[in-house]
Amino acid sequence: MNANTQTSGYEIVARQDFSDVTYLLEVRHPMLAKAAKAGQFVIVMASEHGERIPLTIADYDRDKGTITLVIQAVGKTTREMQRDLKVGDRLVALVGPMGIPSHIGHAKKVLCVGGGLGVAPVFPQARAFKEAGAYVIGVLGFRNKDLVFWDDKFGAVCDELILCTDDGSTGLKGLVTEGIKQAIAKHPDIEECVAIGPPIMMKGCAEATRPHKIKTMVSLNPVMVDGTGMCGGCRVKIGEVVKFACVDGPDFDGHQVDFDDLMVRLQRFKPTEREANEKFNENCRMRSIPDAAGGAT
Amino acid sequence: METANGPRKKKKTIRMIPQARTPALEQDPQERARNFKEVNCGYRVEDAQLEAERCLMCPDQPCVRGCPVNIAIPDFIQKITDRDYRGAYDVITASNLLPSVCGRVCPQESQCEGVCTVGESLEPVAIGRLERWVGDLAIKEGWSNIPYIEPSGFRVGIVGSGPAGMACAADMAKAGCEVTVYEAFHEPGGVLKYGIPDFRLPNSIVDEEIGKLRQLGVRFECNTLVGRLFTIEQMIEEMGFHAVFIGTGAGYPSFSGIPGENLNGVLSANELLTRCNLMHARDFPSYDTPLQPGRHVAVIGAGNTAMDALRVCLRLGAETVSCLYRRSRTEAPARVEEVHHAEEEGVQFHWLVSPVELLGDEQKNVRAVRCVRMVLGEPDESGRRRPVPEPGSEFEIETDMVVYAIGTNANPIIGQTSKLKLNKRGYIATDESLATSIPGVFAGGDIVTGAATVIQAMGAGRRAACSMKAFLGLRDTDSVYQERPGGAAASLFGIDRAEHGYARVRLPR
């Protein structure tokens, strides 16, 4: 980080690593913390040469003036952020809150489902429903026991919490859809479901609730640039209508979303993404050689 | 050499002036089609002198009326002839703070140059090129016109840092207001930065012009999404702004709704241009933002944005770049120079062609555009002849990238987050003075009119500033003060009652 970014930008006040791919950043931005509502997202640029990446707000603390982002290191940018960012560093750009806040209605019993990268973003919604007086059932999916995080945080806002792991090392063995089935079997009076995670998981959730006619809201995170409706890169098919996830969403009715279309559109930059990732790997190898490290930094 | 004040030479006639328009140096089409350096290298001093000679100094001055910000065009041209270049700059900047930008991007042929008297018999005076030359010289010489500004005590908030916001900011800062401009992107400049490519308007020029606004005391706050981070109402009620101008641009690209638009490789011109210009995708991977390269690109539309998209694709290395437009060349809304440049660089124009379907391969990448040929029918409400499809004329164009440049719709964010009245198309409703339904809040540019040009947006920014000054009770220095009709009733101790800026009490809420 150079001197310039020390005086501007948005300071990282805490970092926590949940696993080798998932990490948390808490960033100071008092105005944003004050304005943020459940379901909204921000766009982050980590460096001057960086790309703008949308991240759902996982938590906000109005007293401390901070927002929390939980990030999965999958692409070049998120991996670079994982490698480089530490407490005291500053993000070059942080803008938001973007998108229409989630509608927290008067449902008496709701299901909040988070899988993979969607576990953290579903937390503000679970908390908001709890504050609105609903009976909240949380369903969280992880690959295995070691990757579990925030079960305590969810525990505090959920009346019931169902953990699912792929290998059964803790909680229920299977996908979150198993958890949903179990919850619906136990509570036939669930009025609403919120599901956040990878598109394939949200599709599964929507299919799991469809036969029971439970309203299911999903949060979409397609490719976007500006996040203000200007580029149209984030267009998604909702029924027969095309919407822009950044300003018309990001929450949509899961029973209407064309997930196949979304998944295809998420592949848009696969070749360039691969190239960037390979370049990054090479760069990392260069850094691990002591002589080259001096030149690289 | 005579000066402006000295005795003039006898009246110029059309026969006395250089007959041909002075050409500007341009990069060779073959070479420039592969780089992002400026196409038009601008005038040299001798070119500017020669071209300035071509102005007849006609008493009628239609060019001034043709200019949306009414630059005193003959006056600055006279200053060039007098070799008083600083004086020429002073004349321009009295009306327009951004000569380097406007000289490059204004559609002069439909404004000042379109009504030039010389143009009745010869090619009109190259006013745009002269303006640009003066502006660029000012940047080179480090000139700026920063007047002494008496603080007025008012705070003005401006939403959007594009041409409308910049023009309004300049005028309000000169009126002594403390001006803050909010921008959602990480850099100020709006469409001048993300939209117009460097080969037409280098971003360094935009930064220079923004630097001048900063010298006037204007503050720029980037990474701020007004509406969501705070609302327009909060700006007035809580944040202490006495007046607000909204110039957020149209910003919601249109698609035409034909089948196949969600295929990969189909994108808006806004997305293409933003990735390439603002986010530097052309320098991937040294910049992180990607842009899938198109080998055979089809751009739908024939406005300035379409021309920019076409020429950007050429420079990114496309083998063929085609423009599909449903009307003919005469109706194309782009600047004449841009169509001409695009043609020189090898863009293929398909006039009277309308896409009906985008076809994809198994991976859902676009592979072709199915088009239908059009014929021009009766004139429609815009006065242009309406294109109608010719039955049985369908054909396909092979492509791996389709770019939509057919205009924009109203951006919904301000409407979603405030009580501002919108018109039925979703744009902000204003009266003639550009005042909105909330007192103290003004709006102008594309968010009021729908997509238009840079200079029209700047004109709107200036008109809004004028109304804002009246609202704040600041005397507009541009107009000669006249006592209001109504005599004593309209004045209080001899002070115009409309001019309420002399005392202002803010009551605690």
Interface residues (C-beta under 8 A of the other chain):
Chain A: M31 L32 A35 Q40 M45 H49 G50 E51 R52 K76 T77 V92 A93 L94 V95 G96 P97 M98 I100 V225 D226 G227 T228 G229 M230 C231 G232 G233 R235 K237 V242 F244 V247 D248 D261 V264 R265 Q267 R268 F269 P271 T272 E273 E275 A276 K279
Chain B: A184 F185 H186 Y194 C222 N223 T224 L225 R228 L229 F230 G249 G251 Y252 P253 F255 G257 E261 N262 N264 L267 S268 N270 E271 T274 R275 M279 H280 F284 P285 S286 Y287 D288 T289 P290 L291 Q292 Q363 K364 Y404 N411 P412 I413 Q416
